[in-house]
Every structure is written in C-alpha cells, then in structure tokens.
Amino acid sequence: MSCQSPIVVALDYPTMAQSIDMAKRLDPSQCRVKVGKELFTTAGPVILDELHQLGFDIFLDLKFHDIPNTVANAVSVAAKAGVWMVNVHATGGRRMMEASANALQTLPDNKTLLIAVTVLTSMDQSDLIEIGIDATPEQHVKRLAALAKSSGMDGVVCSAQESSMLSKDLGKDFVLVTPGIRPAGSDQGDQKRIMTPAEAMAAGSHYLVMGRPITQAIDPIAVLTQVNRDLGIAS
Ligand SMILES: O=c1ccn([C@@H]2O[C@H](COP(=O)(O)O)[C@@H](O)[C@H]2O)c(=O)[nH]1
C-alpha cells in the first residue's frame, strides 16, 4: 500500500504486544512505522514480519556504528528482511558508510534506503562541547551530511532545523529524515532541536519521525489525523 504521508510513527514500546496493538490502530496509507532499539531488543526480527503483514513500510532505526565489515553485513541483513529504510551513524566514517552502501548495491534489486545519522536531535551545543566537538550542531550536521552523501548514503537523519541548509547544499533528492517533531504545545521531552510538522515540511524535510506526541497521546489516531490534515494529506 503506498503511503501518502511523510509521518513515520516511532513504535517505542517495551513489548511486542503494545507495538502491534498500536500498529493495528494505524493505517499504512496514513503513516510509516519505525522500529527502534527498545522494540527490536524486546521483540527481535519477528516484529518486522508482523508489521510487514499489516502492510507497513518499516524504518529499522538501529543506528549501526561499528567496523565497516560488521555494519555492512548488518545493513545487508536488514535489506534482505525487506525494510524500507535502515540507518548507520555517520560518525562511523567514510569506509564504514561506503562498505554499507556497496553491500546493498550487490543485492539483487535492492530497494532499501540507507541513511546516516548526523547529530542526534537530543543534543545541543553543550553536548557537542562535552564530547570534544568544537562546532555548532548546524556546522557539525553540515559536515557529516556532506560526508554521508559522498560516501553513498541516500540521505541523513538530522533535525528539521538543519533541513533548509541541507536541502540547499546537497539537493532536494538527498533524503532528510527528521525526528524531534513536536506539534505546537506538545511536550519537548529530551529533544533539543525541535520543529512543528508544518515547519519541518516547509524547511525541506522528506520524512517526519514522531513518537511520544502520537504514542503517548490520549487519542493517538486523532493526533496523527490532525497532523496529516495540517500537512494537506487526505484521509
Ligand atoms: O537524532 C535522532 C535519531 C533518532 N531519533 C529517534 O526518533 C524517535 C523520536 O521519538 P519522540 O518520542 O518523538 O521524541 C525515537 O525513537 C528516537 O530514538 C531521535 O529522536 N533523534
């Protein structure tokens, strides 16, 4: 089923049953879903089969960061499982990203998008200073995104605050996946670099990752429906 919406719902749940309950309430034409570290660790790869059976495109958000051979093999396994998108950390460097991109190219008819995480949306300038990075988040994202593109990535994970800059620098086809999406008035939680859904789309984001504003809402479907309506997506 083709999805009209840029929204990717982060199914961050401690049990497979909770994630499947939520997925059954969602409509694959109205959102994609993201399987992250919490859900994958509790459920294992079977969660991918279950969500595929429900008709969803899956972003497998395991943010691989290891030596090139290990990461290339891991993304290859993810692609063979049929996920729509998988990611690695850009700070793993050029050789790690190139090995991963090459691994996917050798698969027959690969359709899985390979994306690199730049600077986590939960980080601000003070966090970068503490880990020895003497640059603003914007400068560091710009540098890592350029490296990711020249290493064969299809796009990056960044905050929507950097989308406009990256869209200008790297072109409109370079996929920008942006977590840290917060509808006006919703709780920021641990996210530092945030934007509303409409602002993020106007800035050039391709996909908007939303977890808690939907999954912790009293009426998750109402929130998703409203966001899609605000973005002009027909339901
Ligand atoms: O830089 C990043 C990379 C990944 N994430 C993931 O996105 C969701 C966001 O969830 P919210 O509840 O909407 O904050 C979560 O699964 C993160 O692991 C990110 O937030 N930032």
The ligand as an SDF file (V2000), in Angstrom:
LIG
                    3D

 21 22  0  0  0  0  0  0  0  0999 V2000
   18.5550   12.0810   16.0770 O   0  0  0  0  0  0  0  0  0  0  0  0
   17.6590   11.2650   16.3550 C   0  0  0  0  0  0  0  0  0  0  0  0
   17.6240    9.9970   15.8250 C   0  0  0  0  0  0  0  0  0  0  0  0
   16.5960    9.1550   16.1450 C   0  0  0  0  0  0  0  0  0  0  0  0
   15.6190    9.5390   16.9910 N   0  0  0  0  0  0  0  0  0  0  0  0
   14.5290    8.5800   17.2780 C   0  0  0  0  0  0  0  0  0  0  0  0
   13.2810    9.1440   16.8590 O   0  0  0  0  0  0  0  0  0  0  0  0
   12.2680    8.8890   17.8010 C   0  0  0  0  0  0  0  0  0  0  0  0
   11.7350   10.1820   18.3160 C   0  0  0  0  0  0  0  0  0  0  0  0
   10.7720    9.9380   19.3010 O   0  0  0  0  0  0  0  0  0  0  0  0
    9.9710   11.1060   20.0560 P   0  0  0  0  0  0  0  0  0  0  0  0
    9.1930   10.3370   21.0880 O   0  0  0  0  0  0  0  0  0  0  0  0
    9.1080   11.7640   19.0220 O   0  0  0  0  0  0  0  0  0  0  0  0
   10.9580   12.0350   20.6660 O   0  0  0  0  0  0  0  0  0  0  0  0
   12.8810    7.9920   18.8610 C   0  0  0  0  0  0  0  0  0  0  0  0
   12.5710    6.6560   18.5280 O   0  0  0  0  0  0  0  0  0  0  0  0
   14.3710    8.2150   18.7400 C   0  0  0  0  0  0  0  0  0  0  0  0
   15.1130    7.0480   19.0420 O   0  0  0  0  0  0  0  0  0  0  0  0
   15.6510   10.7770   17.5290 C   0  0  0  0  0  0  0  0  0  0  0  0
   14.7770   11.1710   18.3240 O   0  0  0  0  0  0  0  0  0  0  0  0
   16.6630   11.6190   17.1880 N   0  0  0  0  0  0  0  0  0  0  0  0
  1  2  2  0
  2  3  1  0
  2 21  1  0
  3  4  2  0
  4  5  1  0
  5  6  1  0
  5 19  1  0
  6  7  1  0
  6 17  1  0
  7  8  1  0
  8  9  1  0
  8 15  1  0
  9 10  1  0
 10 11  1  0
 11 12  2  0
 11 13  1  0
 11 14  1  0
 15 16  1  0
 15 17  1  0
 17 18  1  0
 19 20  2  0
 19 21  1  0
M  END
$$$$
